[in-house]
Amino acid sequence: GKHNDLEDVGKDVYHHTFFEMLGNWSFGDYFKREAITWAWALLTKVYKLPEERLYITYFEGNDQVPCDTEALEIWKEFVPEARILPFDAK
């Protein structure tokens, strides 16, 4: 998993600190709208990645945790819905 071996980061060549989930996941409290907005600005304004080539993922939910519709709705302000994909916890 992305969270169950944090104590191993930096001790070998397999555990790194890069997380691909910009804006939808965090270790503590944060403001989702701001995190998503900052992630989008980082990718498109700072790194200058072409907006039309970016796809977004959000948590589709499972038996224990509901779908992250909040993130989905925020991402729709930046990206066409066809490029926003649901994914599960794995």
Buried (B, 14 or more C-beta within 10 A) or exposed (E): EEEEEEEEEEEEEEEEEEEEBBBBBEEEEEEBBEBBBBBBEEBBEEEEEEEEEEEBBBBBBEEEEEEBEBBBEBBEEBBEEEBBEEEEEE
